[in-house]
Amino acid sequence: MTDLNETGDGTGWQSDKFIANLAKRKRSENRFRRLGLCAILLALTLLAILLFSIFSKGYSAFIQTYVTLDITFSESVLDKDGHRDPAKLRSANYSKLVQNALREKFPDVKERQNLRTLFGLVSKESTSTLREMVMNDPGLVGKTVPVELLASDDVDMVNKGYIERDLPEIDRRVKNNELDWLDVLESEGAIAFHFNSAFFTNGDSREPEKAGIAGAMVGSFYTLLIVIAISFPIGVMSAIYLEEFAPRNKFNDLIEVNINNLAAVPSIVFGLLGLAIFLNIAHLPRSAPVVGGLTLALMTLPTIIIAARAALRAVPDSIRQAALGLGASNQQAAFHHVLPLAMPGILTGTIIGLSQALGETAPLLMIGMVAFIADIPGGAFDPATVMPVQIFLWADSPERAFVEKTSGAIMVLLGFLILMNALAIFLRKKFERRW
Amino acid sequence: MLMSADDITEPQNDRPEEIIISTRNVDVFYGDNQALKKVNLDIPKNLITSLIGPSGCGKSTYLRCLNRMNDTVESCRVTGEILLDGIDIYGPRVDEVLLRARVGMVFQKPNPFPKSIYDNVAYGPRIHGLATNKDELDHIVLTSLERAGLIKEVQDRLHSSGTGLSGGQQQRLCIARALAVRPDIILMDEPCSALDPIATAKVEELIEELKENYTIIIVTHSMQQAARISQKTAFFHMGEFVESGETEKLFTSPSDERTQGYITGRFG
């Protein structure tokens, strides 16, 4: 027989039936392979669309428009009696300086309504920038210096091209005269983009150009700290007890079923539980990371227990037997041998549980972490919000400029999630043992 | 009294046979399933006793009763008396940790801890507090490795992983680990079944050397192995202890029909 595919006398592997069946099996296998490939391609395409939409909207949150104006720190406005008294300098009217500079630049603008629009080109934040400058260097008083000031969110939007100039004026948020002024400033080279470091150092604000994610990041940090401190030790210890010590009986089966069910409970229910227990009974501070952390710890606990139990179960029984055979107690076998070997799996599960907690919004709405909080929290008991809730708040804000802030915040959150998952993979690879 | 690691004494084979473990009416149940039925068997001191029999005959179950490893199986229930030097090891005042320090065990599949060779051997002495300082611990580890015939192969890599050794070396490491706790009795559950013939020969050689100081009870599937290394052999069948005796005698003129059938290869 030279050709394997040749049909022979029709018995056994040479029979037509066999050959036909073989072809059928091959077709089925190819079909399955193609379907799998399609599924993966579909998933990748959707992911790419999601990421593209977020990145294309969000990248501009990391740059911000600045306007350079010649600011005259006139003595008549800041310090009439010439004592350079710090208290006086601090409380002086700095917005007057900006207004004067703008009046000087556009002397034709006279009408009250138009003047107000003109002054609106520069963010209200600029008064504190100027105050800071004078407090640091009182010698500035009396001089005229070019200063880069944060532009208002409307100017920023125009400059980034989000507000279309072709629209009829009536449909446009930024009016023709504003555009004209901007063109003048632009032609003088007074408008520039800078990296928006304030996005990472400021708390939330009603002014989009000032709003930053630092408050939410710190809030998330404290919340996660509480989650780790509570759910990791309790989760791992429960898993060790259930897996290594607890007798197999009806009661423990019931516990196991309940833990599995808890992992599937919608997170909003945990939020209600947190509201009822931590706020209404324990009277912990509202909106604080400590309450958010406790609530999320309850939510993460079943995930960690299930992951840790799976990791402990994956340790070969021969290791336990070896330890017990040497006269180690159950506890010694569990803590000296089984736990260290299960640790990579436990850590992976824990980090995945934590990244779930980091992205969780619903339960935190129930315990009041959805409030507008401009200050960066100084501890776990201060009012705070967290990153996903910040995204929710910004997505809900009417100003056009918050759209890019929302996407920018999503990018930061995704960045943290990727970091945590990378850490999980790293830990698993590093501590992985082979038998 | 435990023997200290460095006073290796003369062979004691010529002394009159002394019974170290005697089993009286032992029944073992896994749930409703009876694995051992009324076993009465005496194990002589400082000899090698083989337990043979077809698969599922209860020989491993019997072995695991002797250091109460069956306690880890939840559904397992043991009745009857197992006397070690006249004391019932299932009695209320016996601590299974102490028992397992005195009755060491070597398993079917080599199971070194995924730690260094040194730490593998040092683990037992550490948890039992057998060494008060580093020098004593070093001494115990080195003597145990030497007794297990492994020292030449591993002395320059004591701190590399125990799982990096070959199968036969791993099994000898497990024996060294058991020796480090200074047991009187060593139970071996088919210690060579996962090894190649050369590694098996080495382990067998080691077992024969060890009988000078230890009582060894070995479960084996191989009748040749039982014949090669053991002085006493006990035959189990369907959860029943059938007969025991001098190895040579049992293999040449068994008194029970079932033994006859097993050793001549009619079943098993």
Interface residues (C-beta under 8 A of the other chain):
Chain A: P247 R248 P316 S318 I319 R320 Q321 A322 A323 L324 G325 L326 G327 A328 S329 Q332 H336 H337 L341 R433 R434 W435
Chain B: N67 M69 T72 E74 V97 L98 L99 R100 A101 G104 M105 F107 K109 N111 P112 F113 P114 Y123 G124 I127 H128 T163 C174 R177 A178 V181
